[in-house]
Amino acid sequence: MIDKHAASLFVERYRSLAPEGGVACNEVIGMILAHRSVRAFAGEAVCDEVLSQLVAAAQSAATSSNLQAWSVIAVRDEQHKARLAELCDNQKFILQAPLFLVWCADLSRARRVSPHQLDGADYLEAFLLSVVDVSLAAQNAAVAAESLGLGICYVGAVRNHPLDIAKELNLPPGVFGVFGMSVGHPDPAKPAAVRPRLPQSVVLHFEHYGTKPEAKAIAAYNEAQGDFQKEQGMKLIDWTSRVASRLKDAASLDGRDILRQALQALGFKLR
Ligand SMILES: Cc1cc2nc3c(=O)[nH]c(=O)nc-3n(C[C@H](O)[C@H](O)[C@H](O)COP(=O)(O)O)c2cc1C
């Protein structure tokens, strides 16, 4: 399908003209292009049937060697959510959303089912495999949720206090909360907007990696971000400065600079 709606989604995502030849689209791509993080939720609950469909979507993602090295914890209890929100930088939308999912890398199940010791699971590769698995699964659930008219926001702040989160969720050794995800019905009074992304020329390379055309495109993106932030009444900070400050030093990692030690305490040797 090539239509005006597809072109407008493209323009919204990139804040630049759509390709002259038109944009190929269908319902799925259209929905994916319209993603926006939702941080304001209406009170309505997310029922078990919907949760089950989200998990089915998650489990339908590809998974390395079919190991399915992940688990997800669904949290609905208000007090439980409040304790988790506190550990996640007190982000208020976590309390507001009726459902909080904690997506976990999980090597503990493999250890439980194996008749012998799993030395291979001690390696960084196994940890990475489980993080990749859970990320693919979670994004499938996110797309499924959005297709049902729900809104989601990922919560990386779950990694700010990994040991406390593990304790709060009763995680056995070999299970690590990689990120959370607030899920709920978007508050119609506070609609979220599509946040522009880097021009494709910056992220798409043909045959070999190249950086030549980058600077001009990134300058244009900084402007697009500025426009978005003005429209949203957000603090103005261009993308380049945000990248530089977010990764400046250990202190800018919100406590996550101790992640390696925390992971080792949680049973990941990362050899
Ligand atoms: C792994 C991950 C962790 C995130 N953690 C947080 C978070 O803790 N708090 C938050 O408000 N947004 C969080 N986000 C949402 C990002 O800020 C958001 O996706 C990004 O700014 C792009 O905006 P968009 O999702 O609306 O397109 C996270 C996103 C990802 C993928």
Ligand as a Chemical Component Dictionary entry (heavy atoms), coordinates in Angstrom:
data_LIG
# 
_chem_comp.id                   LIG 
_chem_comp.type                 NON-POLYMER 
_chem_comp.pdbx_formal_charge   0 
_chem_comp.three_letter_code    LIG 
# 
loop_
_chem_comp_atom.comp_id 
_chem_comp_atom.atom_id 
_chem_comp_atom.alt_atom_id 
_chem_comp_atom.type_symbol 
_chem_comp_atom.charge 
_chem_comp_atom.model_Cartn_x 
_chem_comp_atom.model_Cartn_y 
_chem_comp_atom.model_Cartn_z 
_chem_comp_atom.pdbx_ordinal 
LIG C1  C1  C 0 15.254 0.174 27.276 1  
LIG C2  C2  C 0 14.543 1.491 27.424 2  
LIG C3  C3  C 0 14.480 2.099 28.668 3  
LIG C4  C4  C 0 13.752 3.282 28.841 4  
LIG N1  N1  N 0 13.633 3.813 30.093 5  
LIG C5  C5  C 0 12.847 4.896 30.304 6  
LIG C6  C6  C 0 12.617 5.381 31.615 7  
LIG O1  O1  O 0 13.134 4.859 32.618 8  
LIG N2  N2  N 0 11.794 6.457 31.756 9  
LIG C7  C7  C 0 11.172 7.041 30.685 10 
LIG O2  O2  O 0 10.429 7.997 30.888 11 
LIG N3  N3  N 0 11.368 6.589 29.422 12 
LIG C8  C8  C 0 12.179 5.535 29.208 13 
LIG N4  N4  N 0 12.356 5.031 27.939 14 
LIG C9  C9  C 0 11.651 5.642 26.801 15 
LIG C10 C10 C 0 12.597 6.474 25.946 16 
LIG O3  O3  O 0 12.913 7.665 26.611 17 
LIG C11 C11 C 0 11.883 6.753 24.610 18 
LIG O4  O4  O 0 11.653 5.528 23.956 19 
LIG C12 C12 C 0 12.718 7.660 23.707 20 
LIG O5  O5  O 0 12.864 8.941 24.260 21 
LIG C13 C13 C 0 12.054 7.827 22.333 22 
LIG O6  O6  O 0 10.727 8.297 22.487 23 
LIG P1  P1  P 0 9.479  7.471 21.929 24 
LIG O7  O7  O 0 9.485  6.120 22.556 25 
LIG O8  O8  O 0 8.272  8.276 22.342 26 
LIG O9  O9  O 0 9.630  7.402 20.461 27 
LIG C14 C14 C 0 13.118 3.904 27.729 28 
LIG C15 C15 C 0 13.218 3.283 26.476 29 
LIG C16 C16 C 0 13.926 2.110 26.319 30 
LIG C17 C17 C 0 13.999 1.467 24.960 31 
# 
loop_
_chem_comp_bond.comp_id 
_chem_comp_bond.atom_id_1 
_chem_comp_bond.atom_id_2 
_chem_comp_bond.value_order 
_chem_comp_bond.pdbx_ordinal 
LIG C1  C2  SING 1  
LIG C2  C3  SING 2  
LIG C2  C16 DOUB 3  
LIG C3  C4  DOUB 4  
LIG C4  N1  SING 5  
LIG C4  C14 SING 6  
LIG N1  C5  DOUB 7  
LIG C5  C6  SING 8  
LIG C5  C8  SING 9  
LIG C6  O1  DOUB 10 
LIG C6  N2  SING 11 
LIG N2  C7  SING 12 
LIG C7  O2  DOUB 13 
LIG C7  N3  SING 14 
LIG N3  C8  DOUB 15 
LIG C8  N4  SING 16 
LIG N4  C9  SING 17 
LIG N4  C14 SING 18 
LIG C9  C10 SING 19 
LIG C10 O3  SING 20 
LIG C10 C11 SING 21 
LIG C11 O4  SING 22 
LIG C11 C12 SING 23 
LIG C12 O5  SING 24 
LIG C12 C13 SING 25 
LIG C13 O6  SING 26 
LIG O6  P1  SING 27 
LIG P1  O7  DOUB 28 
LIG P1  O8  SING 29 
LIG P1  O9  SING 30 
LIG C14 C15 DOUB 31 
LIG C15 C16 SING 32 
LIG C16 C17 SING 33 
# 
